[in-house]
Amino acid sequence: MGEMLGAEFEVDVTNIAHGGISVARHEGRVVFVADAIPGERVLVRVTDDAKKSFWRAETVSVVSPSEHRQPHVWAEASVDRAPERRAGGAEFGHIAPGHQRELKRQVLADALQRMAGVDSDVRVEAIDGEPDGTGWRTRLRLHVAKDGTLGPFAARSHTVIPVDSVPLASPEVARLTPLDERFNGATHVDIVAPSGSNAFVLAGDSTSKGRPKPHRVTELVGEREFAVDVRGFWQVHHGAAQTLTSAVQDAIDGDLFDPRASNHDLYGGVGLLAAAVADRFGPTTRITTVESDALATDHAASNLVEWLGSQAVTSRVDRYLQGLRGSATSWRGATVVLDPPRSGAGKEVVDHLVGLEPAQIVYVACDPVALARDVALLRERGWELSRLRAFDLFPNTHHVEAVATLVPAG
């Protein structure tokens, strides 16, 4: 292979694939195309021809634009720039916001149908924020070039692109982002604006040993405060934590909920979703949050302190569930919330969960294909998808968040 690398030709784009890439064909071969929209004709350049079954390509220019194409919300990522000079991280910014959500819906519905045999009429719901999908990132990581310049990576590469703007950043993050400064010796810079604490600019030193010193900040969800490390995991969109709190509360079937059962929040972080459950069902709620990051678990313990029936366990979820295997433990009547990483829960965790016989599972997913794969595993084991909602927590990117409820079939 290699003879087609760099070749240019026109293609008609037919549909969207997982990861924000569009799909076209050239002489019968599948071509995955960046920066295009289904329905367009574009001139592409092949960037990867290593596989026999498909090539990867980038859009050089748009021959026949979609009615949904708009000027890119981030000028530095525009198709008017050479592909290798386009900033990464806003790969849907050239698509009108409503159509972005439609494409995300298609990816989610297609994954569920193809992998789990589930037909879904789910739609992707907009959440409060700027209508053009800018100004939402309360946490931003930029990278440092060899000369100390700060910027995002180029799309699909580790080349740092100098930029004059960061339009997806919240106003406070944008104001603090030091685009004109040099950061020699650092590898990246994080700009963090917690809702209940001062904002920070944190340089990541490539020579530092071990974990950075913890620094506790406060995030607000409604009137509730959550302690979290400044570098720890927290939802990035300024409205995401409240959206997911409400969505998880709504996703739980109250008729199936038992506050005295062995309720769990798996991959629980600092306890956001455990608190959502306990807030809905009251002070007698028993709930255990399980999280592998010890610092996050410490914060979860303090965030959940008002519920006497709460506890925070530091463990990898698979090991925690493995430790229950063979014991007399049962989660009959329990509600389990899980918010796994992008790779999903997987077969081992699903098997352990099903064996514990909980009453319902509320699954928060940041990856539609991983969700579909896990829904398929659960359906094979006698469970069914009873509710599904999806939210546009990452406007101008391909990412979408979903909240699914699964219950034993029959």
C-alpha positions in Angstrom: 0.0 0.0 0.0 1.0 3.7 -0.1 0.5 4.4 -3.7 -2.7 6.5 -3.0 -1.4 8.5 -0.1 -1.8 12.2 -1.0 -4.1 11.4 -4.0 -6.9 13.9 -4.5 -10.3 13.3 -6.0 -14.0 14.3 -5.6 -16.5 12.2 -3.7 -20.1 12.3 -2.7 -20.6 12.1 1.1 -23.4 9.8 2.0 -23.7 9.5 5.8 -22.0 10.1 9.2 -19.9 7.6 11.1 -18.9 7.3 14.8 -16.2 9.8 15.7 -17.5 12.7 13.6 -16.2 11.4 10.3 -18.3 11.3 7.2 -18.5 8.4 4.8 -18.1 8.4 1.0 -17.1 5.9 -1.6 -14.5 6.0 -4.4 -14.5 3.4 -7.0 -16.4 1.1 -4.6 -14.0 1.7 -1.7 -15.2 3.3 1.6 -13.5 6.6 2.3 -13.8 8.2 5.7 -13.7 12.0 5.3 -13.0 14.7 7.9 -14.6 18.1 7.8 -17.5 17.1 5.4 -21.3 16.8 5.8 -23.5 14.1 4.4 -25.0 15.3 1.2 -22.0 17.3 0.1 -19.6 16.8 -2.8 -16.0 17.5 -1.7 -12.5 17.4 -3.0 -10.5 15.1 -0.7 -6.9 14.2 -0.1 -6.0 10.6 1.1 -4.2 10.7 4.4 -4.1 6.9 5.2 -4.3 4.1 2.7 -2.9 1.3 4.9 -6.1 -0.7 5.1 -7.5 -2.6 2.1 -11.1 -2.1 3.1 -11.1 1.7 3.6 -9.1 4.9 3.2 -9.0 8.0 5.4 -9.1 11.4 3.8 -9.4 15.1 4.6 -11.6 17.7 2.9 -9.4 20.0 0.7 -12.4 22.1 -0.6 -16.2 21.9 -0.8 -17.5 21.5 -4.3 -21.2 21.4 -3.5 -22.0 22.5 0.1 -24.7 21.2 2.3 -27.6 23.5 3.3 -26.4 22.8 6.8 -22.8 24.1 6.3 -22.0 27.3 8.2 -18.9 29.4 8.6 -16.8 27.5 11.2 -17.4 28.8 14.8 -13.6 28.6 15.2 -11.8 30.4 12.3 -8.6 28.5 13.1 -10.4 25.2 12.3 -12.0 26.4 9.0 -11.9 24.3 5.8 -10.4 27.5 4.2 -7.2 26.6 6.0 -4.8 23.9 4.8 -5.9 20.6 6.6 -2.6 20.3 8.6 -3.2 23.8 10.0 -6.7 23.3 11.2 -7.2 23.4 15.0 -8.7 20.2 16.4 -11.4 19.9 19.0 -14.4 21.5 17.2 -14.9 19.0 14.4 -18.6 19.8 14.0 -18.2 23.5 14.1 -18.9 23.9 10.4 -22.4 22.4 10.8 -25.5 24.3 11.9 -26.3 23.4 15.6 -29.6 21.7 14.9 -28.1 19.5 12.2 -25.2 18.6 14.5 -27.7 17.1 16.9 -29.5 15.3 14.1 -26.2 13.7 13.0 -25.4 12.7 16.6 -28.9 11.2 16.8 -28.2 9.2 13.7 -24.9 7.8 15.1 -26.6 6.8 18.4 -29.7 5.3 16.8 -27.6 3.4 14.2 -25.3 2.0 16.9 -28.2 0.7 19.0 -29.9 -0.8 15.9 -26.8 -2.4 14.5 -25.2 -3.7 17.7 -28.1 -4.3 20.1 -31.1 -4.8 17.8 -32.9 -1.9 19.4 -35.0 0.6 17.3 -34.9 4.0 19.1 -36.7 7.3 18.3 -34.2 9.1 20.7 -33.5 12.7 19.9 -30.5 14.7 21.1 -31.7 17.5 23.4 -30.0 20.9 23.4 -29.1 22.3 26.8 -29.0 25.9 28.0 -26.2 27.9 26.5 -25.2 30.0 23.5 -27.4 29.1 20.5 -24.3 28.6 18.3 -22.7 26.1 20.8 -19.8 28.3 21.9 -18.8 29.5 25.3 -19.4 26.3 27.3 -16.1 24.8 28.3 -15.2 25.5 31.9 -12.1 23.4 31.5 -9.7 23.7 28.6 -6.3 22.0 27.9 -4.0 23.5 25.4 -0.6 22.0 24.4 2.9 23.6 24.2 5.0 23.6 21.0 8.8 23.3 21.1 9.2 27.1 21.1 6.8 27.4 24.1 3.8 28.5 22.1 0.4 27.5 23.4 -2.4 26.1 21.2 -4.6 23.1 20.5 -3.3 20.1 18.6 -4.2 20.1 14.9 -7.0 17.7 14.0 -5.8 14.1 14.0 -2.2 15.0 14.9 0.1 16.2 17.7 1.2 19.4 15.9 0.5 22.4 18.1 -1.5 25.1 16.2 -1.1 28.7 17.3 -4.5 30.4 17.7 -5.9 33.8 18.5 -9.2 32.6 20.0 -10.8 29.7 22.0 -14.5 30.1 21.2 -15.7 26.9 22.9 -14.3 28.2 26.2 -16.6 29.9 28.7 -16.1 33.6 28.9 -14.0 33.3 32.1 -11.8 30.6 30.7 -11.3 32.5 27.4 -10.4 35.7 29.4 -7.7 33.8 31.3 -6.3 31.7 28.5 -2.7 33.0 28.0 -2.4 32.6 24.3 0.4 35.2 24.0 2.6 33.7 26.7 5.4 31.2 26.2 5.5 28.0 28.4 9.0 26.6 27.9 9.5 23.3 29.8 5.8 22.6 30.0 3.9 20.1 28.0 0.4 21.4 28.4 -1.6 24.2 30.2 -5.0 23.7 31.8 -7.4 26.6 32.3 -10.1 25.7 34.9 -13.0 27.9 36.0 -15.0 26.1 38.8 -18.5 27.4 39.4 -17.8 27.9 43.1 -14.1 28.8 43.3 -11.5 31.0 41.7 -10.3 30.1 38.2 -6.8 28.7 37.6 -4.1 28.5 34.9 -2.1 25.4 35.6 1.1 24.5 33.6 1.9 20.8 33.3 5.6 20.4 33.8 7.1 17.6 31.7 9.9 17.2 34.2 7.8 16.9 37.3 7.8 13.5 39.1 4.6 11.9 40.3 1.2 13.4 40.7 0.7 17.2 40.9 -0.1 18.5 44.4 -3.9 18.2 45.0 -5.9 21.4 45.1 -9.5 21.3 46.2 -12.0 23.5 44.4 -15.8 23.8 44.7 -18.4 23.1 42.0 -22.0 24.2 42.4 -25.0 22.2 41.2 -28.1 24.1 42.1 -27.6 24.9 45.8 -25.4 21.9 46.4 -21.6 22.2 46.7 -19.2 19.5 45.5 -15.5 19.3 46.4 -13.3 18.2 43.5 -9.6 18.4 42.7 -8.8 21.2 40.3 -7.4 18.6 37.9 -9.9 15.9 38.8 -12.8 14.8 36.6 -15.8 17.1 36.4 -18.3 17.6 33.6 -16.9 20.3 31.2 -20.1 22.0 30.0 -21.3 24.6 32.5 -24.8 23.1 32.4 -23.8 19.4 32.2 -23.7 18.5 35.9 -27.2 19.9 36.5 -28.5 18.3 33.3 -27.2 14.9 34.3 -28.4 15.2 37.9 -31.9 15.8 36.6 -31.7 13.2 33.9 -30.5 10.5 36.3 -33.2 11.4 38.8 -35.8 11.1 36.0 -34.4 7.9 34.6 -34.9 6.0 37.9 -38.3 4.2 38.1 -39.6 5.2 41.5 -41.7 2.1 41.7 -38.6 -0.1 41.5 -36.5 2.0 43.9 -35.8 0.8 47.4 -33.9 3.2 49.6 -32.8 0.4 51.9 -31.4 -1.8 49.1 -27.7 -2.0 48.2 -27.9 1.0 45.8 -24.7 1.8 44.0 -23.0 4.5 41.9 -20.2 2.8 39.9 -17.4 4.8 38.4 -18.8 7.4 40.8 -16.1 10.2 40.7 -16.8 12.7 43.4 -20.3 11.5 44.0 -22.4 13.7 41.7 -24.8 11.0 40.6 -24.9 9.3 44.0 -26.0 12.7 45.4 -28.6 13.0 42.6 -30.1 9.6 43.7 -30.1 10.4 47.4 -31.5 13.9 46.8 -34.5 12.5 45.0 -35.2 9.7 47.4 -34.4 11.3 50.7 -32.2 11.0 53.9 -32.7 7.3 54.5 -31.2 6.4 51.1 -28.4 3.8 51.2 -25.9 4.3 48.4 -22.3 3.3 47.8 -20.1 5.1 45.3 -17.2 3.1 43.8 -14.3 5.0 42.2 -10.7 4.0 41.4 -9.2 7.5 42.0 -8.5 7.7 45.8 -8.5 11.5 45.8 -11.9 11.6 44.1 -13.2 9.0 46.6 -12.1 11.2 49.4 -14.0 14.1 47.9 -17.0 11.8 47.4 -17.0 10.9 51.1 -17.3 14.6 52.1 -19.8 15.4 49.3 -22.1 12.6 50.5 -21.6 13.1 54.3 -25.2 14.3 55.0 -26.6 10.8 54.0 -25.9 8.4 56.8 -26.4 5.5 54.5 -23.7 6.6 52.0 -20.2 5.3 51.7 -17.4 5.9 49.2 -15.1 3.0 48.2 -11.8 3.3 46.4 -11.6 0.4 44.0 -11.6 -0.4 40.3 -15.2 -1.3 39.5 -14.3 -4.7 38.0 -12.2 -5.6 41.1 -14.9 -4.4 43.4 -17.5 -6.6 41.7 -15.1 -9.5 41.4 -14.7 -9.3 45.2 -18.4 -9.9 45.7 -18.4 -13.0 43.4 -19.0 -16.2 45.3 -20.3 -14.4 48.4 -23.9 -14.4 49.5 -24.2 -10.8 48.3 -27.3 -9.9 46.4 -28.4 -6.5 45.1 -32.0 -7.5 44.8 -34.1 -4.4 44.8 -31.1 -2.2 44.2 -30.7 0.6 41.7 -27.3 0.8 40.1 -26.1 4.0 38.4 -23.0 3.6 36.3 -21.0 6.2 34.3 -18.2 4.2 32.8 -15.2 5.6 30.8 -15.4 6.0 27.0 -14.6 2.3 26.5 -17.8 1.3 28.3 -18.5 -1.2 31.1 -17.6 -4.4 29.1 -18.5 -8.0 29.4 -16.9 -8.8 32.8 -18.6 -5.9 34.6 -21.9 -6.6 32.9 -21.8 -10.3 33.9 -21.0 -9.5 37.5 -23.8 -6.9 37.6 -26.4 -9.2 36.2 -25.4 -11.9 38.6 -26.1 -9.5 41.6 -29.8 -9.2 40.3 -30.4 -5.5 40.8 -33.8 -4.0 40.1 -32.7 -1.5 37.5 -29.6 0.0 35.9 -29.2 3.6 34.9 -26.3 3.9 32.5 -24.7 7.3 31.7 -22.8 7.0 28.5 -20.3 9.3 26.8 -19.8 7.0 23.8 -22.8 5.7 21.7 -21.0 2.6 20.4 -19.8 1.5 23.8 -23.3 2.1 25.1 -24.8 0.0 22.3 -22.3 -2.8 22.9 -23.2 -2.9 26.6 -26.9 -2.8 25.9 -26.4 -5.8 23.6 -24.6 -7.6 26.4 -27.4 -6.9 28.8 -30.1 -7.9 26.3 -28.4 -11.2 25.8 -28.6 -11.7 29.5 -32.4 -11.0 29.8 -32.5 -7.2 30.3 -34.2 -4.6 28.2 -33.8 -0.9 27.4 -36.8 0.9 28.9 -35.9 4.6 28.6 -33.3 6.6 26.7 -32.5 10.3 26.5 -29.5 12.0 24.8 -28.0 15.4 25.5 -25.8 17.8 23.5 -23.2 18.3 26.3 -20.4 18.9 23.8 -21.7 21.3 21.1 -19.5 21.7 18.0 -17.9 18.4 18.6 -19.1 14.9 17.7 -19.5 13.8 21.3 -23.0 13.1 22.7 -24.1 12.0 26.2 -26.9 9.5 26.8 -28.8 8.3 29.8 -30.4 4.8 29.5 -32.5 2.8 31.9 -32.4 -1.0 31.7 -34.6 -3.4 33.6 -35.0 -7.2 33.6 -37.2 -8.3 30.7 -40.7 -9.6 31.5 
